[in-house]
Amino acid sequence: MDQEMLADQRRLVELVEAEGWDVTDLEISAYDSPWADEDDPEATVTITARKPYESDDGDEGDDREDGDNPFRVN
């Protein structure tokens, strides 16, 4: 794998972590683009990260029932 691609991947992780996220999974895929006529390889980086947020009432736990959750679709 190209060292430049790995350096770019590390830089992306640094940027995500600088914003307070914890990187939990990381994947890089290098390939020749089937859509471009160029011979230069391309890369796709997938970063999975987590960041806890405090609830509006200051309680980190969620003691509410699911019916009160504005993000749950019933």
NUVEXTOR-234307 format. One record per atom (N, C-alpha, C): x, y, z; residue in one letter; residue number from 0. Coordinates in steps of 0.2 Angstrom, whole numbers, always signed. Example, Ala and Ser with C-alpha at 12.3 -4.5 7.8 and 13.67 -1.06 7.14 Angstrom:
2
     X     Y     Z r   k
   +66   -28   +39 A   0
   +62   -22   +39 A   0
   +66   -16   +39 A   0
   +64   -11   +35 S   1
   +68    -5   +36 S   1
   +64    +0   +39 S   1
***
This chain:
74
     X     Y     Z r   k
    +4    -6    +0 M   0
    +0    +0    +0 M   0
    +5    +6    +0 M   0
    +2   +11    -3 D   1
    +6   +17    -4 D   1
    +7   +21    +3 D   1
   +13   +23    +4 Q   2
   +14   +26   +11 Q   2
   +11   +33   +11 Q   2
    +9   +36    +6 E   3
    +6   +42    +6 E   3
    -2   +41    +8 E   3
    -4   +36    +6 M   4
   -11   +34    +8 M   4
   -12   +33   +15 M   4
    -7   +29   +18 L   5
    -7   +28   +25 L   5
    -6   +34   +29 L   5
    -1   +39   +26 A   6
    +0   +45   +30 A   6
    -7   +49   +30 A   6
   -11   +49   +24 D   7
   -17   +53   +24 D   7
   -22   +50   +29 D   7
   -22   +43   +29 Q   8
   -26   +40   +34 Q   8
   -25   +42   +41 Q   8
   -18   +42   +43 R   9
   -16   +44   +50 R   9
   -19   +51   +51 R   9
   -18   +55   +46 R  10
   -20   +63   +47 R  10
   -28   +63   +48 R  10
   -31   +59   +44 L  11
   -39   +59   +45 L  11
   -41   +57   +53 L  11
   -37   +52   +55 V  12
   -38   +49   +62 V  12
   -37   +55   +67 V  12
   -31   +58   +66 E  13
   -29   +64   +70 E  13
   -34   +69   +70 E  13
   -37   +71   +65 L  14
   -42   +76   +64 L  14
   -48   +74   +68 L  14
   -51   +68   +67 V  15
   -57   +65   +71 V  15
   -55   +65   +78 V  15
   -50   +63   +80 E  16
   -48   +63   +87 E  16
   -47   +70   +90 E  16
   -45   +74   +87 A  17
   -44   +81   +89 A  17
   -51   +84   +91 A  17
   -56   +82   +87 E  18
   -63   +84   +89 E  18
   -66   +81   +94 E  18
   -63   +76   +98 G  19
   -65   +73  +104 G  19
   -68   +66  +103 G  19
   -68   +63   +97 W  20
   -70   +57   +95 W  20
   -65   +52   +97 W  20
   -68   +46   +99 D  21
   -63   +40  +100 D  21
   -64   +35   +94 D  21
   -59   +34   +90 V  22
   -59   +30   +84 V  22
   -60   +23   +86 V  22
   -65   +19   +84 T  23
   -66   +12   +86 T  23
   -64    +7   +81 T  23
   -64    +9   +75 D  24
   -63    +5   +69 D  24
   -60    +9   +63 D  24
   -56    +6   +59 L  25
   -53   +10   +54 L  25
   -52    +5   +48 L  25
   -53    +7   +42 E  26
   -52    +3   +36 E  26
   -50    +7   +30 E  26
   -45    +5   +27 I  27
   -43    +8   +21 I  27
   -43    +3   +15 I  27
   -45    +5    +9 S  28
   -45    +1    +3 S  28
   -42    +5    -2 S  28
   -37    +2    -5 A  29
   -34    +5   -11 A  29
   -36    +1   -17 A  29
   -37    +5   -23 Y  30
   -39    +1   -29 Y  30
   -38    +6   -35 Y  30
   -38    +3   -41 D  31
   -38    +7   -47 D  31
   -45    +8   -49 D  31
   -47   +14   -50 S  32
   -54   +17   -51 S  32
   -56   +14   -58 S  32
   -62   +10   -58 P  33
   -65    +8   -64 P  33
   -68   +13   -68 P  33
   -69   +19   -65 W  34
   -73   +25   -68 W  34
   -68   +30   -71 W  34
   -62   +29   -70 A  35
   -57   +34   -72 A  35
   -52   +31   -77 A  35
   -50   +34   -82 D  36
   -45   +32   -87 D  36
   -38   +32   -85 D  36
   -37   +35   -79 E  37
   -30   +36   -76 E  37
   -27   +30   -73 E  37
   -21   +29   -72 D  38
   -18   +24   -69 D  38
   -16   +25   -62 D  38
   -18   +31   -59 D  39
   -17   +32   -52 D  39
   -22   +28   -48 D  39
   -19   +25   -43 P  40
   -24   +22   -38 P  40
   -28   +27   -34 P  40
   -33   +24   -31 E  41
   -37   +28   -27 E  41
   -38   +25   -20 E  41
   -40   +28   -15 A  42
   -41   +25    -9 A  42
   -48   +27    -6 A  42
   -51   +23    -2 T  43
   -57   +24    +2 T  43
   -55   +23    +9 T  43
   -56   +28   +14 V  44
   -55   +27   +21 V  44
   -62   +27   +24 V  44
   -63   +22   +29 T  45
   -69   +22   +33 T  45
   -67   +22   +40 T  45
   -70   +27   +43 I  46
   -68   +28   +50 I  46
   -74   +27   +54 I  46
   -74   +23   +59 T  47
   -80   +22   +64 T  47
   -77   +25   +71 T  47
   -81   +30   +73 A  48
   -79   +33   +80 A  48
   -85   +34   +84 A  48
   -84   +35   +90 R  49
   -89   +36   +95 R  49
   -87   +42   +99 R  49
   -93   +46  +102 K  50
   -92   +52  +106 K  50
   -98   +52  +110 K  50
   -97   +51  +117 P  51
  -103   +52  +121 P  51
  -105   +59  +122 P  51
  -112   +60  +123 Y  52
  -115   +66  +124 Y  52
  -119   +66  +130 Y  52
  -119   +71  +134 E  53
  -123   +72  +140 E  53
  -130   +73  +138 E  53
  -135   +70  +142 S  54
  -142   +72  +140 S  54
  -144   +79  +142 S  54
  -149   +81  +139 D  55
  -151   +88  +141 D  55
  -152   +89  +148 D  55
  -155   +84  +152 D  56
  -156   +85  +159 D  56
  -150   +84  +163 D  56
  -144   +83  +160 G  57
  -138   +82  +164 G  57
  -136   +75  +166 G  57
  -141   +71  +165 D  58
  -141   +64  +167 D  58
  -138   +60  +162 D  58
  -132   +57  +163 E  59
  -129   +53  +157 E  59
  -132   +46  +156 E  59
  -136   +44  +161 G  60
  -140   +37  +159 G  60
  -146   +39  +156 G  60
  -149   +34  +153 D  61
  -156   +35  +150 D  61
  -161   +31  +154 D  61
  -164   +34  +159 D  62
  -169   +31  +163 D  62
  -176   +32  +160 D  62
  -177   +36  +154 R  63
  -183   +37  +151 R  63
  -186   +31  +148 R  63
  -192   +30  +147 E  64
  -195   +25  +143 E  64
  -194   +26  +135 E  64
  -194   +21  +131 D  65
  -193   +22  +124 D  65
  -198   +27  +121 D  65
  -204   +28  +124 G  66
  -209   +32  +121 G  66
  -207   +40  +121 G  66
  -202   +41  +126 D  67
  -200   +48  +127 D  67
  -194   +50  +123 D  67
  -191   +45  +119 N  68
  -185   +46  +116 N  68
  -187   +49  +109 N  68
  -184   +55  +107 P  69
  -186   +58  +101 P  69
  -183   +55   +95 P  69
  -178   +51   +96 F  70
  -174   +48   +91 F  70
  -176   +41   +89 F  70
  -181   +38   +93 R  71
  -184   +31   +92 R  71
  -190   +32   +87 R  71
  -190   +28   +82 V  72
  -196   +28   +78 V  72
  -200   +21   +79 V  72
  -206   +22   +81 N  73
  -210   +17   +83 N  73
  -214   +14   +77 N  73
***
